Amino acid sequence: MGRIGFIGADAHTESLIRSLFKAVPDAQIFLSPGSSESAQRMATQYPCWTLDSHQAVVDEADIIFVVTDRKGLHEISLGSVLGSGQTLISLIPGVQLRELQQIFNHAKVVRALLVNIHDSNKPLAFMTDSDDEIQQLFSVFSKVSMQMRESDFNLVEKNVS
């Protein structure tokens, strides 16, 4: 499993990190921003690195999760340059692949949606088409990972929101 970065933090982020460390205790996870209360809490609970900037996370990670709102997305993109071998995974509802690719000037982008299920500690994961590395990563922290075209992903996202 590659080095994983999280830009932004919310309840899903904490759940993902908890599941990742449970399945892969030696996972290398980088968090930003360092001032986020949620990021600070996760860094005290798990052996994560809390970095000072979004670009610092991008520089360290192979796979970067983005968890923010639309306004935050543009702020992150202005200060972040991704390398060709990196994958950006968006957990931001309603932001299309083409828009993400344009905002970040980066082709390797996946949209993902995590849906919590009653009486389960692992969510269902829906994602747009991705490679084997991303599918393997999602299998670590989700009960079922389903890949689909973006049009189908949009329908799922609309119906579970």
PLY file of the C-alpha trace (Angstrom):
ply
format ascii 1.0
element vertex 161
property float x
property float y
property float z
element edge 160
property int vertex1
property int vertex2
end_header
0.00 0.00 0.00
1.31 3.42 -0.93
1.79 6.43 1.27
-1.58 8.09 1.89
-2.35 11.75 2.41
-5.50 13.44 3.66
-6.17 17.08 2.85
-9.07 18.12 5.03
-10.66 16.09 7.78
-14.14 15.06 8.85
-15.90 12.06 10.44
-15.25 9.96 7.32
-11.56 10.77 7.50
-11.34 9.57 11.08
-13.19 6.38 10.19
-10.91 5.75 7.20
-7.75 6.30 9.21
-8.99 4.08 12.04
-9.79 1.29 9.55
-6.49 1.70 7.71
-4.42 1.39 10.88
-6.50 -1.55 12.07
-5.85 -3.41 8.80
-2.33 -2.10 8.13
-0.67 -1.06 11.41
2.44 0.23 9.64
0.50 2.44 7.19
2.12 5.76 6.36
-0.50 8.50 6.62
0.04 12.24 6.26
-2.49 14.83 7.43
-3.07 18.48 6.57
-3.68 21.10 7.74
-1.78 20.86 10.99
-4.09 23.40 12.61
-7.23 21.30 12.16
-8.63 20.04 15.46
-9.67 16.78 13.81
-6.21 16.27 12.27
-4.55 16.97 15.63
-6.84 14.47 17.37
-6.09 11.77 14.78
-2.36 12.42 15.06
-2.52 11.81 18.82
-4.58 8.62 18.43
-2.66 7.12 15.48
0.92 7.30 14.23
0.14 9.88 11.52
2.32 12.74 10.40
0.62 16.13 10.66
2.21 18.45 8.11
2.12 22.22 7.82
0.77 22.59 4.30
-1.32 20.87 1.66
1.68 20.75 -0.67
3.72 19.01 2.05
1.07 16.25 2.11
1.11 16.05 -1.70
4.91 15.80 -1.66
4.84 12.83 0.76
1.86 10.81 -0.51
1.17 8.53 -3.47
-2.59 8.68 -2.91
-4.24 11.90 -1.76
-7.76 12.06 -0.33
-9.42 15.47 -0.54
-12.15 16.13 2.04
-13.45 19.69 1.95
-16.21 21.86 0.56
-16.20 23.44 -2.91
-14.62 26.70 -1.66
-11.88 24.78 0.11
-11.26 22.74 -3.03
-10.19 25.81 -4.99
-7.96 27.01 -2.14
-6.27 23.60 -1.97
-5.73 23.44 -5.73
-4.02 26.84 -5.81
-1.29 25.67 -3.47
-0.91 22.05 -4.58
0.91 20.54 -7.55
0.44 16.79 -8.02
2.91 14.51 -9.78
1.89 12.27 -12.68
2.13 9.07 -10.60
-0.17 10.29 -7.84
-3.89 9.59 -7.51
-6.32 12.18 -6.16
-9.42 10.72 -4.48
-12.26 13.17 -3.96
-14.79 12.63 -1.18
-16.49 15.91 -2.13
-20.14 15.47 -3.16
-21.24 16.84 -6.51
-17.85 17.76 -7.96
-17.44 15.97 -11.29
-14.28 14.23 -12.50
-13.72 16.68 -15.35
-13.95 19.62 -12.94
-11.51 18.00 -10.50
-9.10 17.25 -13.34
-9.25 20.85 -14.50
-8.98 22.39 -11.03
-5.91 20.30 -10.16
-4.53 20.04 -13.70
-4.24 16.31 -13.03
-5.64 13.34 -14.94
-5.56 10.56 -12.33
-8.66 11.39 -10.27
-11.23 9.13 -8.59
-14.51 10.16 -6.98
-15.57 8.13 -3.96
-18.60 7.92 -1.70
-18.69 6.09 1.61
-22.08 4.99 2.91
-22.39 3.83 6.50
-24.46 0.73 7.10
-26.34 -0.03 10.30
-24.52 -2.43 12.63
-21.33 -2.38 10.59
-17.98 -0.85 11.36
-17.13 -0.73 7.66
-18.97 1.46 5.15
-19.90 0.57 1.60
-17.60 2.29 -0.88
-18.70 3.48 -4.29
-16.13 4.91 -6.67
-15.63 5.92 -10.24
-13.33 3.72 -12.31
-9.92 3.25 -10.73
-6.83 1.05 -10.88
-5.99 -2.05 -8.83
-4.04 -0.10 -6.19
-7.06 2.08 -5.38
-9.42 -0.91 -5.35
-7.09 -2.71 -2.95
-6.93 0.37 -0.71
-10.72 0.64 -0.55
-11.04 -3.08 0.25
-9.06 -2.42 3.44
-11.57 0.00 4.93
-14.87 -0.77 3.24
-17.20 -3.72 3.28
-17.80 -3.69 -0.47
-16.12 -1.59 -3.10
-18.11 -0.93 -6.24
-16.63 0.70 -9.31
-18.85 2.43 -11.81
-19.07 4.99 -14.56
-19.45 8.54 -13.33
-23.05 8.77 -14.55
-23.98 5.78 -12.36
-21.94 7.21 -9.49
-23.94 10.45 -9.74
-27.20 8.49 -9.40
-25.96 6.66 -6.30
-24.68 9.91 -4.79
-28.01 11.64 -5.43
-30.02 8.81 -3.86
-27.97 8.44 -0.67
-27.50 12.14 0.05
0 1
1 2
2 3
3 4
4 5
5 6
6 7
7 8
8 9
9 10
10 11
11 12
12 13
13 14
14 15
15 16
16 17
17 18
18 19
19 20
20 21
21 22
22 23
23 24
24 25
25 26
26 27
27 28
28 29
29 30
30 31
31 32
32 33
33 34
34 35
35 36
36 37
37 38
38 39
39 40
40 41
41 42
42 43
43 44
44 45
45 46
46 47
47 48
48 49
49 50
50 51
51 52
52 53
53 54
54 55
55 56
56 57
57 58
58 59
59 60
60 61
61 62
62 63
63 64
64 65
65 66
66 67
67 68
68 69
69 70
70 71
71 72
72 73
73 74
74 75
75 76
76 77
77 78
78 79
79 80
80 81
81 82
82 83
83 84
84 85
85 86
86 87
87 88
88 89
89 90
90 91
91 92
92 93
93 94
94 95
95 96
96 97
97 98
98 99
99 100
100 101
101 102
102 103
103 104
104 105
105 106
106 107
107 108
108 109
109 110
110 111
111 112
112 113
113 114
114 115
115 116
116 117
117 118
118 119
119 120
120 121
121 122
122 123
123 124
124 125
125 126
126 127
127 128
128 129
129 130
130 131
131 132
132 133
133 134
134 135
135 136
136 137
137 138
138 139
139 140
140 141
141 142
142 143
143 144
144 145
145 146
146 147
147 148
148 149
149 150
150 151
151 152
152 153
153 154
154 155
155 156
156 157
157 158
158 159
159 160
